[in-house]
């Protein structure tokens, strides 16, 4: 009798999450002038995100919803990964990547509002 196959999720990034990662990498490069540190940062974030492929709902939700989905929060070192899970399509979408010292509730609620407004104006 074989083991249970674990569902694998695809990872998608929003433009905002890509901008977050680029901004943090740029900050590292501008302030520390150490290219390897910036490259390592990007690799480590991608590794943390890749961990969501097998059990994305294993983290807490934020109490904030986006397009009908609960937004999950995965802490990683001094960063917070915010994402939604579409079980039907087996997709995890990374919405934002923020520093843990930021007022993430305010930033996330405002981001969701802006996304909803721009979707309504299409």
C-alpha positions in Angstrom: 0.0 0.0 0.0 1.6 3.3 -1.1 1.8 6.5 0.8 -0.7 9.3 0.4 0.2 11.7 -2.4 0.6 15.2 -1.1 -1.0 17.9 -3.2 1.4 20.4 -4.8 0.5 24.0 -5.3 1.9 26.3 -8.0 3.3 29.7 -6.9 2.3 33.0 -8.4 3.5 36.5 -7.5 1.5 39.7 -7.7 3.3 42.7 -9.2 3.2 44.2 -5.7 5.0 41.2 -4.1 7.7 41.4 -6.8 8.1 45.1 -6.2 8.4 44.4 -2.4 11.2 41.9 -3.0 13.0 44.2 -5.5 12.7 47.1 -3.1 14.2 45.1 -0.2 17.0 43.8 -2.4 17.7 47.4 -3.6 17.8 48.6 0.0 20.3 45.9 0.9 22.5 46.7 -2.1 22.3 50.5 -1.6 23.0 50.4 2.1 25.3 47.5 2.5 27.0 47.5 -0.9 27.3 43.8 -0.7 25.9 42.1 -3.8 26.0 38.6 -2.4 23.8 39.7 0.6 21.2 41.0 -1.9 21.3 37.8 -4.0 21.1 35.6 -0.9 18.1 37.6 0.3 16.2 36.9 -2.9 17.1 33.2 -2.8 16.0 32.9 0.9 12.7 34.5 0.2 12.1 32.2 -2.8 13.0 29.2 -0.6 10.5 30.3 2.1 7.8 30.8 -0.6 8.6 27.4 -2.1 7.8 25.8 1.3 4.1 26.9 0.7 3.9 24.4 -2.3 3.0 21.5 0.0 0.9 22.8 2.9 0.0 26.5 2.4 -2.9 26.5 4.9 -0.6 25.5 7.7 -0.2 29.2 8.7 -2.5 31.6 10.4 -4.9 33.8 8.5 -4.9 37.6 9.0 -8.6 38.2 9.3 -8.4 40.1 6.1 -9.9 38.8 2.8 -9.0 39.4 -0.8 -11.3 38.6 -3.7 -13.2 36.1 -1.5 -10.0 34.4 -0.1 -8.6 34.5 3.4 -5.1 36.1 3.4 -2.5 33.9 5.2 0.6 35.1 6.9 3.9 33.2 6.9 6.6 34.8 9.1 10.1 34.3 7.7 13.0 35.7 9.7 12.3 39.5 9.8 9.8 39.3 6.9 6.1 38.6 6.6 4.8 36.8 3.5 1.1 37.4 2.7 -0.7 35.1 0.4 -4.0 33.5 -0.7 -4.7 29.9 -1.5 -6.9 28.7 -4.3 -7.5 25.0 -3.6 -9.5 24.4 -6.8 -6.7 25.5 -9.0 -3.9 24.5 -6.6 -2.4 27.9 -6.7 -0.8 30.0 -4.0 -0.6 33.7 -4.8 2.0 35.8 -3.0 0.3 39.2 -2.4 2.9 41.1 -0.5 6.3 40.7 1.3 6.7 43.1 4.2 9.2 43.8 7.0 7.9 42.6 10.4 8.3 46.0 12.0 5.9 47.6 9.5 2.2 48.3 10.3 1.2 45.3 8.1 -2.5 45.4 9.0 -2.8 49.0 7.8 -0.7 48.4 4.7 -2.5 45.2 3.8 -6.0 46.6 4.3 -5.1 49.7 2.2 -3.6 47.5 -0.5 -6.7 45.3 -0.7 -8.9 48.5 -1.0 -6.7 49.9 -3.8 -6.8 46.5 -5.6 -10.6 46.4 -5.3 -10.9 50.0 -6.5 -8.7 49.4 -9.5 -10.6 46.2 -10.4 -13.9 48.2 -10.3 -12.5 50.8 -12.7 -11.6 48.4 -15.5 
